[in-house]
């Protein structure tokens, strides 16, 4: 078998600082701990015939399964959802690292990666609705579906910037272009960034919030904590949808 590459050499190729330093290029959990873990998996995987696309599809399965895990009642479902969402993040790191090392980047891989991000976050919100309902369907499932729709709109509004720029023959927008031209919008955006409440709409953060809520339910003997958590997720998501759209339109991203 081919010898495993040296970690430092692997890091230089697979974890370029230009990506890690980008404001939108790396999840905080990746910078905090997952990139340290993923590199060790990547070190072994680059010695095998496993392709980046296979790893990306594994990521998709883990992400969507995290939402399905919330169908399991009690603490088991939320705990499993957190584990699966962490595996989602791991494979999200590993697939790109393997692709860079093997030189196997592809448009299909990028497409499936983005699709996986949509499916994972949406599935988690739908699963939260079922977990809040405990049995049957009812309004809680509908609220979970509405939250999932909002999360998809948030992601789509960001990705459509790249689509619009590509169709106009423009380069990919850089971090500087995301700054709103309006001083008022810029101030509101800075305040939102300072509190970082918007992060709970992401699957990693939402799964941890739902686990904390499930622990609260265990203590109180009901489902009220999870239901309030879902209400909070729905509210934040749907406040962010128009706010994010305004932020995009008031910046230079579409110019």
C-alpha positions in Angstrom: 0.0 0.0 0.0 1.1 3.5 -0.7 2.7 5.3 2.3 0.5 7.9 4.0 1.6 11.4 3.2 3.1 13.6 5.9 0.5 15.6 7.7 2.2 19.0 7.1 2.4 18.3 3.4 -1.2 17.2 3.4 -2.3 20.3 5.2 -0.6 22.6 2.8 -2.4 21.0 -0.2 -5.8 20.1 1.4 -6.4 23.0 3.7 -5.3 26.2 1.8 -5.4 29.3 4.0 -7.3 31.2 1.3 -10.3 28.9 1.9 -10.0 28.7 5.7 -9.6 32.4 6.1 -12.6 33.3 3.9 -15.6 34.6 5.9 -18.0 32.3 4.1 -15.6 29.6 3.1 -15.4 27.7 6.4 -17.8 26.8 9.2 -16.6 27.9 12.7 -16.7 24.2 13.8 -14.3 23.3 11.0 -11.8 25.9 12.1 -12.3 25.1 15.8 -11.9 21.3 15.7 -13.1 19.4 12.6 -10.2 20.3 10.3 -7.8 18.7 12.8 -9.9 15.5 12.8 -10.6 15.4 9.1 -7.0 15.6 8.1 -6.3 12.4 9.8 -9.1 10.7 8.0 -8.0 12.2 4.7 -4.4 10.9 5.3 -5.7 7.4 5.2 -8.4 7.9 2.5 -6.0 9.3 -0.1 -4.3 5.9 0.0 -7.5 4.1 -1.1 -9.6 4.1 -4.3 -12.4 6.1 -2.6 -13.4 9.1 -4.7 -14.3 12.5 -3.5 -17.8 12.1 -5.0 -18.4 8.9 -3.0 -17.5 10.9 0.2 -19.8 13.7 -0.8 -22.7 11.3 -1.2 -21.9 9.8 2.2 -22.1 13.4 3.6 -25.5 13.8 2.0 -26.8 10.5 3.6 -25.5 11.6 7.0 -27.1 15.0 6.8 -30.5 13.8 5.7 -30.4 11.0 8.2 -29.9 13.5 11.0 -33.4 14.8 10.3 -34.9 11.4 10.2 -33.2 10.6 13.5 -35.5 13.1 15.2 -38.4 10.8 14.5 -37.1 8.7 17.4 -38.7 9.9 20.6 -36.9 10.9 23.8 -33.2 11.8 24.0 -32.1 9.1 21.6 -33.3 10.9 18.5 -31.6 14.3 19.2 -28.4 12.6 20.3 -28.3 10.6 17.1 -29.1 13.7 15.1 -26.1 15.6 16.6 -23.8 12.6 15.9 -25.0 12.4 12.3 -24.7 16.1 11.8 -21.1 16.0 13.1 -20.4 13.2 10.6 -22.0 15.4 7.9 -19.4 18.1 8.8 -16.6 15.6 8.8 -17.4 14.3 5.4 -17.9 17.8 4.2 -14.3 18.5 5.1 -12.9 15.2 3.9 -14.4 15.2 0.4 -12.8 18.5 -0.5 -9.5 17.5 1.1 -9.3 14.3 -0.9 -10.4 16.1 -4.0 -7.5 18.6 -3.7 -4.9 15.9 -2.9 -6.0 13.7 -5.8 -6.7 16.5 -8.2 -10.3 15.2 -8.7 -12.3 18.4 -8.3 -15.5 18.3 -10.4 -18.6 20.4 -11.1 -20.7 17.3 -10.1 -19.0 17.1 -6.8 -19.7 20.8 -6.0 -23.3 20.4 -7.1 -23.9 17.4 -4.9 -22.1 19.2 -2.0 -24.4 22.2 -2.2 -27.5 19.9 -2.6 -26.4 18.0 0.5 -26.2 21.3 2.5 -29.8 22.1 1.4 -31.1 18.6 2.3 -29.3 18.3 5.6 -30.5 21.6 7.1 -34.0 21.3 5.7 -34.3 17.7 6.9 -33.3 18.7 10.4 -36.0 21.3 10.6 -38.7 18.9 9.3 -37.5 16.4 11.8 -37.7 19.0 14.6 -41.4 19.5 13.7 -42.1 15.8 14.1 -40.1 15.7 17.3 -42.1 18.6 18.7 -45.4 17.0 17.7 -44.4 13.7 19.4 -47.3 11.9 17.6 -49.3 12.6 14.5 -48.8 15.7 12.4 -50.6 18.8 13.4 -49.3 22.4 13.5 -45.8 21.5 14.8 -45.0 19.5 11.7 -46.3 22.3 9.6 -44.0 24.7 11.5 -41.1 22.5 10.9 -41.8 22.4 7.2 -42.2 26.2 7.1 -38.8 26.5 8.9 -37.2 24.1 6.4 -38.6 26.2 3.5 -37.1 29.4 5.1 -33.7 27.7 5.5 -33.8 26.6 1.8 -34.6 30.2 0.7 -31.7 31.5 2.8 -29.3 29.2 1.1 -30.8 29.7 -2.3 -30.6 33.5 -2.1 -26.9 33.2 -1.4 -26.2 30.6 -4.1 -28.2 32.6 -6.7 -25.7 35.5 -6.3 -23.1 33.2 -8.0 -25.7 32.2 -10.6 -26.5 35.8 -11.4 -22.9 36.8 -11.6 -21.9 33.9 -13.8 -24.7 34.7 -16.2 -23.4 38.3 -16.4 -19.9 37.0 -17.0 -18.7 38.4 -13.6 -16.1 36.8 -11.3 -17.1 35.2 -8.0 -18.0 37.8 -5.4 -15.3 38.4 -2.8 -15.8 39.2 0.9 -15.4 43.0 0.2 -18.5 43.0 -2.1 -20.7 41.6 0.7 -20.6 44.9 2.6 -23.8 46.8 2.3 -23.6 50.2 0.6 -26.2 51.6 3.0 -24.8 52.7 6.3 -28.0 51.8 8.1 -28.1 48.3 6.7 -24.4 47.9 7.4 -25.0 48.8 11.1 -27.8 46.3 11.4 -25.7 43.7 9.8 -22.8 44.3 12.2 -25.2 44.0 15.2 -26.6 40.7 13.8 -23.0 39.4 13.2 -22.0 40.4 16.8 -24.8 38.3 18.4 -24.5 35.5 15.7 -28.0 34.4 16.3 -28.4 33.7 12.6 -26.1 30.6 13.1 -28.9 28.6 14.7 -30.5 28.2 11.3 -27.5 26.0 10.3 -27.7 22.3 10.8 -24.7 22.0 13.2 -26.0 24.7 15.6 -29.7 23.7 15.2 -28.9 20.0 16.1 -27.2 21.2 19.3 -30.0 23.5 20.2 -32.6 20.7 19.7 -30.5 18.3 21.9 -30.4 20.9 24.6 -34.2 21.3 24.3 -34.7 17.6 24.4 -32.7 17.5 27.7 -35.0 20.2 29.0 -38.0 18.1 28.0 -36.6 15.1 29.8 -36.3 17.2 33.0 -39.7 18.8 32.7 -41.5 15.7 31.4 -43.1 17.3 28.3 -42.3 18.7 24.9 -42.6 22.4 25.6 -38.9 23.1 25.5 -38.5 21.6 22.1 -41.6 23.4 20.9 -40.3 26.7 22.1 -37.0 25.9 20.4 -38.8 25.2 17.1 -40.7 28.5 17.4 -37.4 30.3 18.0 -35.9 28.6 14.9 -38.9 29.5 12.8 -38.9 33.1 13.9 -35.2 33.7 13.4 -35.3 32.0 10.0 -38.2 34.0 8.7 -36.8 37.3 10.1 -33.6 36.5 8.3 -35.1 35.7 4.9 -36.1 39.3 4.0 -33.2 40.7 5.9 -30.7 38.5 4.0 -32.4 39.5 0.7 -32.0 43.2 1.6 -28.4 42.7 2.6 -27.7 41.1 -0.8 -29.5 43.8 -2.8 -27.9 46.6 -0.8 -24.3 45.3 -1.3 -22.1 45.1 -4.4 -22.6 41.4 -4.9 -24.8 41.9 -7.9 -22.8 44.7 -9.4 
